[in-house]
């Protein structure tokens, strides 16, 4: 057996600044990446919520949870001032086009506090055609809260949240989840 002083000395040698930094980094990153890994392999992270939604898109159409029922829906909380959101939006647009005929609807929920005309112009300049609405905190709360932007929430055909991920890696991790949900029969998603 080693004496307590020797043990403390070993711990001090092991706990270098870099190791402490690495531990903190892993503890910070793990909760952010685990939902992405879950979406890749099919482990749900949505908390089984069925959010109620009623927004008016920038094009004037009304989008409600009853209108979305029967579709797989990818809800993306974003803002024009958010660099990771800007990176992700062309990927969301491509996913929207790629899976539209199979029943996917991508819905952008902007948290911007600028005039709607400016958000519309921003979207037009980038070729974003999926529906986008400007929302407040009440919409975030309906989806179980949002801790950062972008946050993407994937709902099955019954309107139940199945996956929720934070950050611009959503398209890579959610693509397999979107395909799984599009291939599910509505009864399978109703669990």
NORDA-V462671 format. One record per run of one state. SS is the DSSP state (a for helix, b for strand, c for the rest). FROM is the first residue (numbers start at 0). LEN is the number of residues. If there is no record, write none. Layout:
{{SS	FROM	LEN} {SS	FROM	LEN}}
This chain:
{{c	0	3} {a	3	11} {c	14	2} {a	16	25} {c	41	12} {b	53	3} {c	56	5} {b	61	3} {a	64	4} {c	68	3} {b	71	7} {c	78	4} {a	82	20} {c	102	1} {b	103	7} {c	110	5} {a	115	11} {c	126	4} {b	130	4} {c	134	2} {a	136	6} {c	142	8} {b	150	5} {c	155	5} {b	160	6} {c	166	3} {a	169	14} {c	183	2} {a	185	4} {c	189	2}}
